[in-house]
Amino acid sequence: MFKADRSNSTLGSTFSLLELIYHATVRKLRQSHGNALVGLLLNMVQTILLILTFYIMFGVLGLRGNSVRGDFLLYVMSGIFLFLTHTKTIGAVFGAEGPTSAMMKHAPMTTAISISAAALSTLYIQMLSMITVLFIYHAAFQPIEIYDWVGALAMMLLSWFVGLAIGLVFLAAKPWAPDVVGVIQQIYSRANMIASGKMFLANNLPHKMLVLFDWNPLFHTIDQARGYTFINYNPHFSNWHYPLYVGLALLMIGLMGEFYTRQYASLSWSARR
């Protein structure tokens, strides 16, 4: 899988590293299902079911009046896509192979490649699922119009980046207290079902409710994404700078923590007494 003869030049080392990340990403993608098409369909079905669940829930609870004027299903999807990308990236990075994994016995393989592969494979499958679902909805049901698709796509990538940074922090802390960190990771992912703000608009929230969600970077990216998606919505209580700064800070903390943890990694950490 990996080549032993690598170039010593900077350019050669860069291409060698990118090749390793590519092969590790493909391997990560095929772990869920051997057939790439079936894996994509399974992810699409999960996405569609979540969209339909929230669509029905909005109708039952009478929350459709609080949405943006425009395509209601597109409003639901704008929150679901970012939420799934963020949450699944955290889970993928958190479950990435660490320094004690058997894969690390291959000389070119490193934890950086493993983490990159986990994050990129999630981004790939989520982007492909999003594009396919939007195309099917546009072609078979109702034409969709996105005000600024570049900005909306940037918010999805920002949600992925913040998920990568948070997952890296959890990954660095996992060997020290795997059970506790695993519970915290699950709590954060479950809390985002509400705290992500995909069910409401920040502009419609009173101040006492806004402060309960304002800490969450995903809350900002989803609200900003809806501002880019719909021409008649202008977010006043969110911005994209906050999740970017939080993501950069957590990425640095996660990298330092992962480096420190790697120095003390031992197979005995996972042994049962």
KARA-V38405 format. One record per backbone hydrogen bond with DSSP energy under -0.5 kcal/mol. NH is the residue of the N-H (numbers start at 1). CO is the residue of the C=O. If there is no record, write none. Layout:
nh: {NH;NH}
co: {CO;CO}
//
This chain:
nh: {6;13;14;15;16;17;18;19;20;21;22;23;24;25;26;27;28;29;30;31;31;32;32;33;36;39;40;41;42;43;44;45;46;47;48;49;50;51;52;53;54;55;56;57;58;59;60;61;62;63;64;66;67;70;72;75;76;77;78;79;79;80;81;82;83;84;85;86;87;88;89;90;91;92;93;94;95;96;101;104;105;106;107;109;114;115;116;117;118;119;120;121;122;123;124;125;126;127;128;129;130;131;132;133;134;135;136;137;138;139;140;141;142;147;147;148;152;153;154;155;156;157;158;159;160;161;162;163;164;165;166;167;168;169;170;171;172;173;174;175;176;177;181;182;183;184;185;186;187;188;189;190;191;192;193;194;195;196;197;200;204;205;209;210;211;212;213;213;214;216;217;219;220;221;222;223;224;225;226;227;228;229;230;233;235;243;244;245;246;247;248;249;250;251;252;253;254;255;256;257;258;259;260;261;262;263;264;264;265;269;270;271}
co: {4;9;10;11;12;13;14;15;16;17;18;19;20;21;22;23;24;25;26;27;28;28;29;29;34;35;36;37;38;39;40;41;42;43;44;45;46;47;48;49;50;51;52;53;54;55;56;57;58;58;58;63;64;68;70;71;72;73;74;75;76;76;77;78;79;80;81;82;83;84;85;86;87;88;89;90;91;93;98;101;102;103;105;106;110;111;112;113;114;115;116;117;118;119;120;121;122;123;124;125;126;127;128;129;130;131;132;133;134;135;136;137;137;145;229;228;148;149;150;151;152;153;154;155;156;157;158;159;160;161;162;163;164;165;166;167;168;169;170;171;173;173;177;178;179;180;181;182;183;184;185;186;187;188;190;191;191;192;194;197;201;202;206;206;207;209;209;210;210;213;215;216;216;217;218;219;220;221;222;223;224;225;226;230;233;239;240;241;242;243;244;245;246;247;248;249;250;251;252;253;254;255;256;257;258;259;260;261;262;266;267;268}
//
